[in-house]
Amino acid sequence: MSHDKVKEMHVAIVGLALAMGLYKQGVPFTVYEAASQYSVVGAGIGFGTNGDLALDMIQEGFRPKFDRVCVGNKTKETENIYYEGLLLKEGLGLKEPWYGKSSWGHPEYIRRAGHRNDVLQIMTSFIPIENVRFNKRLTAITQESDKAVLTFADGETAEASVVVGADGIKSAVREHVLSPLYPSEVEPVYAGSYCYRGVIPTAEAQEIFGDLTDVAKMYLGDRRVCITYLISGGEELNFLLCVADGKPWELKSAVTQKVRYEAMMADFEGPDIDDRFRQLLRKASPIKWGLFHHRYTSTYFRDRVVLLGDSAHASLPFQAAGAGQGLEDALVLSNVLAKIWQTPRKDDLLEPYLRAGFAGYDGVRRPRAQRQLERAYEMGQMIYQLHPETERDMNKVLSKLQHGWFEWIWLHDLNVDVQMATQGVDKINTQIKASI
């Protein structure tokens, strides 16, 4: 790549999140995937109202396909419930005076969750396979005046005008962006809790919890939480059994740790925990999934390299908003890059457009994603019964979660975000027109 002009722009994506939007808008790109084929980690995934809107704006053909594989709560009357709160203690709180009024959600929110693999298959159906390179694990990025050079574990290199890092929480692209000025922000931070997780047939879950499986649940306890919800068209139940330990994470280079079965079971021993949760835990693999987040991030870009999704703002799972925030990133960034690509002056230098576009993206997305990250941590403190304001008072927890806690996430005007993020590119085009 000997020149750096708009007409020669090519985007390298280390990951998948952005590709649908760029393909739809005709922006040249290549996806570099570390695995030998598309693969997923985890089982359940939901997007929220904001994520659904972002998907519609990125690729309107996605939603009809997603509707066929996603599932919400079991009945029409409960579709607007995000979660219903109960307790881990014996009896689950079913006889408490607040039970029956312990759910939170919104009339404009509709619960929808699917299996990650189903979602992956839908996403990849919109991306030409010839735009994807598998077995390409990124090891280094170097930037020159007119390009970025990617080096992979197999020794191969690739050049691109732009590099987008959507390579997850342990991101090589994040290290490149932040290490020169903000080295302390590169690594994800252990948030003092971990979980065991699994997926079981709904019929098995009903043997333990009966019709409590019909509606997504959060069971709150002293430094313990259980989260359950339906996936796979209602045929399976996804569950997480979470523990707040407050200790340092033992492993330096991994976010999971295999443990003895007896150690896993010991995490939910005791008379203060209903035996049904131990029955559920026996169906999990004895693997601790450490809960990490990127506590601080001072910028989402460095010159030609920009971050997206978990590589930019990995958060704790308690608001189920991480995937939706990644989709908002993809929507905004795809529109920024499309605006640059579609400029009528194809022989203009690319670098000023990238500088303006990435500054707009960063200015719009980073404050909002950071707020979500901080609120997810605070919600974790509430449901672990560690929050200094709510402590173990279920009424106080419900009061916070039922009065506007989620609306700012779900009911957000993404069109305004796109317009704000692309203003810098528009300004360059306006200045050029005025000078002609």
C-alpha positions in Angstrom: 0.0 0.0 0.0 2.0 2.9 -1.3 -0.6 5.7 -1.0 -3.1 6.8 1.6 -6.2 7.9 -0.2 -9.9 7.5 0.5 -10.3 5.4 -2.6 -7.7 2.9 -1.3 -9.2 2.5 2.2 -9.3 -1.1 3.4 -10.4 -2.1 7.0 -8.8 -5.0 8.8 -11.1 -6.4 11.5 -9.5 -8.6 14.2 -12.8 -10.2 15.2 -16.4 -10.2 13.7 -18.6 -7.5 15.2 -18.2 -4.8 12.5 -18.3 -6.8 9.4 -22.0 -6.9 8.8 -22.3 -3.1 8.8 -19.3 -2.6 6.5 -20.4 -5.2 4.0 -23.9 -3.6 3.8 -22.4 -0.2 3.1 -19.8 -1.4 0.6 -16.7 -0.6 2.6 -13.8 -2.9 1.8 -12.7 -5.1 4.7 -11.0 -8.4 5.7 -11.8 -10.3 8.9 -8.9 -12.0 10.6 -10.1 -14.8 12.8 -7.7 -16.6 15.2 -9.7 -19.9 15.2 -9.8 -22.4 12.4 -13.5 -21.7 12.0 -16.1 -19.4 13.6 -16.6 -20.4 17.2 -18.2 -19.0 20.4 -17.5 -18.9 24.1 -20.5 -19.2 26.4 -24.1 -20.0 25.7 -26.8 -17.4 26.4 -26.8 -14.0 24.8 -29.3 -11.1 24.7 -29.1 -7.6 23.3 -31.8 -5.5 25.0 -33.9 -2.9 23.2 -30.9 -0.8 22.3 -29.1 -3.8 20.9 -32.1 -4.8 18.8 -32.3 -1.3 17.4 -28.6 -1.3 16.6 -28.9 -4.6 14.8 -31.9 -3.3 12.7 -29.8 -0.2 11.7 -26.7 -2.3 10.9 -28.5 -5.0 8.9 -32.3 -5.1 8.8 -32.3 -8.7 7.6 -30.8 -9.9 11.0 -33.9 -9.5 13.2 -36.3 -11.9 11.3 -33.7 -14.6 11.5 -33.0 -13.9 15.2 -36.7 -14.0 16.0 -36.8 -17.6 14.9 -34.1 -18.7 17.4 -34.6 -16.4 20.3 -36.9 -16.9 23.3 -38.2 -14.7 26.1 -40.2 -15.5 29.2 -42.7 -18.2 28.8 -46.0 -16.2 28.7 -47.1 -13.1 26.9 -47.9 -11.5 30.2 -44.3 -11.7 31.3 -42.5 -10.7 28.1 -41.6 -7.2 29.5 -39.9 -8.6 32.6 -36.1 -8.4 32.4 -35.5 -10.5 35.6 -37.6 -11.4 38.6 -35.8 -11.3 41.9 -35.9 -14.0 44.5 -33.5 -15.3 47.2 -30.9 -18.0 47.5 -32.0 -18.9 51.0 -34.2 -21.8 51.8 -37.7 -21.2 50.5 -36.4 -18.8 47.8 -38.3 -15.8 49.3 -41.6 -17.1 47.8 -43.4 -16.3 51.0 -41.9 -12.8 51.4 -44.4 -9.9 51.2 -42.6 -8.4 48.2 -42.8 -11.6 46.1 -45.1 -11.1 43.1 -43.9 -7.5 42.9 -40.2 -8.4 42.6 -39.6 -8.1 38.8 -38.0 -5.3 36.9 -38.2 -4.3 33.2 -40.1 -1.8 31.1 -43.2 -1.7 28.9 -41.0 -1.1 25.9 -38.6 -3.8 26.8 -39.2 -7.3 25.5 -37.0 -10.1 26.8 -35.2 -12.0 24.1 -32.3 -14.4 24.4 -30.7 -16.9 22.2 -27.8 -19.4 22.0 -24.6 -17.7 21.1 -23.9 -20.2 18.3 -27.3 -19.5 16.7 -26.5 -15.8 16.8 -23.0 -16.4 15.3 -24.5 -18.5 12.4 -26.9 -15.6 11.6 -24.2 -13.0 11.7 -21.8 -14.9 9.5 -24.6 -15.5 6.9 -24.3 -11.8 6.0 -20.5 -11.9 5.6 -18.9 -13.3 2.4 -16.6 -16.1 3.4 -13.9 -14.8 0.9 -13.6 -11.7 3.2 -12.5 -14.0 6.1 -9.1 -15.3 6.9 -9.0 -18.1 9.5 -6.1 -19.3 11.7 -4.8 -15.7 12.0 -3.9 -15.0 15.6 -2.6 -11.5 15.8 0.7 -11.0 17.6 1.7 -7.4 16.7 0.7 -4.2 15.0 3.0 -1.5 13.6 1.8 1.8 12.2 3.5 3.7 9.4 2.5 7.1 8.0 0.1 5.6 5.4 -0.8 2.2 6.7 -0.9 -0.3 9.6 0.9 -3.7 9.4 -0.5 -6.7 11.2 1.7 -9.7 12.1 0.2 -13.1 12.9 1.5 -16.1 14.8 2.2 -18.0 11.6 4.6 -15.3 10.4 2.3 -13.9 7.8 1.7 -10.1 7.6 -1.1 -8.0 6.2 -1.5 -4.3 5.5 -4.6 -2.1 6.0 -5.6 1.5 6.1 -7.5 0.9 9.4 -7.4 -1.8 12.0 -10.4 -2.5 14.2 -9.8 -4.5 17.3 -12.8 -6.6 18.2 -10.7 -9.4 19.7 -12.2 -9.7 23.1 -11.2 -9.0 26.7 -7.6 -10.2 26.4 -7.1 -8.0 23.3 -3.8 -7.6 21.4 -5.2 -4.6 19.7 -6.0 -3.0 23.1 -2.4 -3.4 24.1 -1.3 -1.6 21.0 -3.7 1.3 21.5 -3.1 1.9 25.2 0.4 0.7 26.1 2.3 3.8 24.9 0.5 6.3 27.1 -1.8 4.3 29.4 0.0 1.0 30.1 -1.8 0.4 33.4 -5.1 0.3 31.6 -4.2 -2.5 29.1 -5.0 -5.6 31.2 -8.6 -6.5 32.4 -9.1 -6.2 36.1 -10.5 -9.0 38.2 -13.6 -7.7 39.9 -13.5 -10.0 42.9 -16.0 -12.6 41.8 -16.4 -15.6 39.5 -19.1 -18.0 38.3 -19.8 -21.5 37.3 -22.1 -21.9 34.4 -23.9 -24.4 32.3 -26.8 -25.2 29.9 -29.3 -27.9 30.6 -32.5 -29.1 29.0 -35.5 -27.1 30.4 -37.1 -30.4 31.4 -34.2 -31.1 33.8 -34.4 -27.5 35.2 -38.1 -27.9 35.8 -37.4 -31.0 37.9 -35.5 -28.7 40.2 -37.4 -25.4 40.0 -40.8 -26.2 38.5 -42.5 -23.3 36.8 -39.9 -20.9 38.2 -38.0 -21.6 35.0 -40.7 -19.8 33.0 -39.4 -16.3 33.8 -35.8 -15.2 33.9 -34.6 -15.1 37.5 -31.9 -13.6 39.7 -31.6 -15.3 43.1 -29.8 -13.0 45.5 -27.8 -14.1 48.5 -24.8 -13.2 50.8 -22.0 -13.0 48.3 -23.7 -15.5 46.1 -26.1 -15.1 43.1 -27.8 -17.5 40.7 -29.0 -16.3 37.3 -31.3 -18.4 35.1 -33.0 -17.8 31.8 -34.3 -19.8 28.8 -32.5 -20.1 25.5 -32.6 -22.3 22.4 -36.3 -21.6 21.7 -37.2 -22.5 25.3 -35.7 -26.0 25.0 -32.7 -25.2 27.3 -32.0 -23.2 30.4 -28.8 -21.2 30.8 -27.5 -20.7 34.3 -24.7 -18.9 36.2 -23.9 -19.5 39.8 -21.8 -16.6 40.9 -19.5 -16.1 44.0 -18.0 -12.9 45.3 -14.7 -13.8 47.0 -12.8 -10.5 47.1 -9.5 -12.4 46.7 -6.9 -11.9 43.9 -7.3 -14.0 40.8 -4.7 -16.8 40.9 -3.8 -17.1 37.2 -1.9 -14.4 35.3 -2.8 -15.3 31.7 -6.2 -17.0 31.9 -9.7 -15.9 32.9 -10.8 -19.5 33.6 -9.6 -22.0 36.1 -10.4 -25.7 36.4 -11.1 -26.7 40.1 -11.9 -29.8 41.9 -15.6 -30.8 41.9 -15.6 -30.8 45.7 -14.2 -27.2 45.8 -17.0 -26.1 43.4 -19.7 -27.7 45.5 -18.2 -26.1 48.7 -18.9 -22.7 47.3 -22.6 -23.3 47.7 -22.6 -25.3 50.9 -24.4 -24.1 54.1 -27.8 -23.9 55.6 -28.4 -20.4 54.3 -28.6 -21.7 50.7 -31.5 -23.7 49.3 -30.6 -27.2 48.3 -32.0 -26.6 44.8 -29.0 -24.6 43.9 -26.7 -27.4 44.8 -28.7 -29.7 42.6 -28.2 -27.2 39.8 -24.5 -26.8 40.5 -24.0 -30.5 40.1 -24.9 -30.0 36.5 -22.1 -27.4 35.9 -18.5 -28.1 34.8 -16.0 -27.5 37.7 -14.6 -24.4 35.9 -14.3 -21.0 37.5 -15.0 -18.2 35.1 -13.4 -15.1 36.5 -15.4 -11.9 36.1 -13.1 -9.3 34.7 -13.7 -5.8 33.4 -11.7 -2.9 31.9 -12.1 -0.5 34.8 -10.7 2.5 32.9 -10.0 3.2 29.3 -8.6 6.7 28.3 -9.1 6.3 24.6 -10.6 3.9 22.1 -8.1 4.7 19.3 -4.5 5.4 18.4 -3.9 6.8 14.9 -5.3 4.1 12.5 -6.2 1.5 15.1 -9.5 1.6 17.0 -11.2 -0.6 19.6 -14.7 -2.1 19.6 -16.8 -4.3 21.9 -15.1 -6.2 24.8 -11.6 -5.1 23.7 -12.8 -1.5 24.4 -15.0 -1.9 27.4 -15.4 -5.4 28.8 -17.9 -5.2 31.7 -19.5 -7.5 34.3 -22.5 -9.5 33.1 -25.1 -8.3 35.6 -26.9 -5.9 33.4 -26.6 -8.2 30.3 -25.7 -5.1 28.4 -22.2 -5.9 27.1 -23.3 -7.4 23.8 -25.7 -4.5 23.2 -22.9 -2.0 23.8 -20.7 -3.8 21.3 -23.5 -3.6 18.7 -23.8 0.2 19.4 -20.0 0.4 18.8 -20.4 -1.5 15.5 -23.3 0.7 14.4 -21.5 4.0 15.1 -18.2 2.9 13.7 -19.6 1.4 10.6 -21.3 4.6 9.8 -18.2 6.7 10.5 -16.2 4.5 8.1 -19.0 4.4 5.5 -19.2 8.2 5.6 -15.4 8.4 4.9 -15.6 5.8 2.1 -18.5 7.5 0.5 -16.9 11.0 0.3 -17.0 12.1 -3.3 -13.4 13.2 -3.2 -11.8 9.8 -3.5 -8.3 11.2 -4.1 -8.2 13.1 -0.8 -5.7 11.9 1.9 -7.4 9.4 4.2 -5.6 10.4 7.5 -7.5 13.6 8.3 -10.8 11.8 7.8 -9.8 9.0 10.1 -8.6 11.4 12.8 -11.9 13.2 12.7 -14.0 10.1 12.5 -12.3 8.2 15.3 -12.5 11.3 17.6 -16.2 11.4 16.9 -16.6 7.7 17.6 -14.6 7.9 20.8 -16.5 11.0 22.0 -19.8 9.3 21.6 -19.2 5.8 22.6 -16.6 5.9 25.4 -18.6 7.9 28.0 -21.8 5.8 27.4 -20.0 2.4 27.6 -18.0 3.5 30.6 -21.2 4.4 32.4 -22.6 1.0 31.6 -19.5 -0.6 32.9 -19.6 1.3 36.2 -23.3 0.6 36.7 -22.8 -3.1 36.0 -20.3 -3.2 38.8 -22.7 -1.4 41.2 -25.5 -3.7 40.3 -23.2 -6.7 41.1 -22.6 -5.2 44.6 -26.4 -4.9 45.1 -27.3 -8.5 44.1 -24.3 -9.8 46.1 -25.9 -7.9 49.1 -22.7 -5.9 49.5 -24.0 -2.5 48.4 -23.7 0.0 51.3 -27.0 1.6 50.4 -29.2 -1.5 49.9 -27.3 -4.2 51.9 -29.6 -7.2 52.4 -32.8 -5.3 52.2 -34.7 -6.7 49.2 -37.1 -3.8 49.2 -34.3 -1.3 48.7 -32.7 -3.4 45.9 -36.0 -3.6 44.1 -36.7 0.1 44.6 -33.4 0.9 42.7 -33.9 -1.6 40.0 -37.5 -0.9 39.3 -37.2 2.9 39.0 -35.2 3.9 35.9 -32.1 1.8 36.4 -32.1 0.4 32.9 -34.1 2.8 30.8 -31.1 4.9 29.9 -29.5 1.8 28.4 -32.5 0.4 26.6 -34.3 3.5 25.4 -31.5 5.5 23.8 -31.6 7.4 20.5 -28.9 5.8 18.4 -29.6 8.0 15.4 -28.4 11.0 17.4 -25.2 9.0 18.3 -24.5 8.3 14.6 -25.1 11.9 13.7 -22.8 13.2 16.4 -20.0 10.7 15.6 -19.9 11.6 11.9 -20.0 15.4 12.4 -16.2 15.6 12.1 -16.2 13.9 8.7 -19.1 16.0 7.5 -17.1 19.1 8.6 -14.1 18.1 6.5 -16.4 17.6 3.4 -18.0 21.0 4.0 -14.6 22.8 4.3 -13.4 21.2 1.1 -16.6 22.2 -0.8 -16.2 25.8 0.5 -12.6 25.9 -0.7 -13.4 24.8 -4.3 
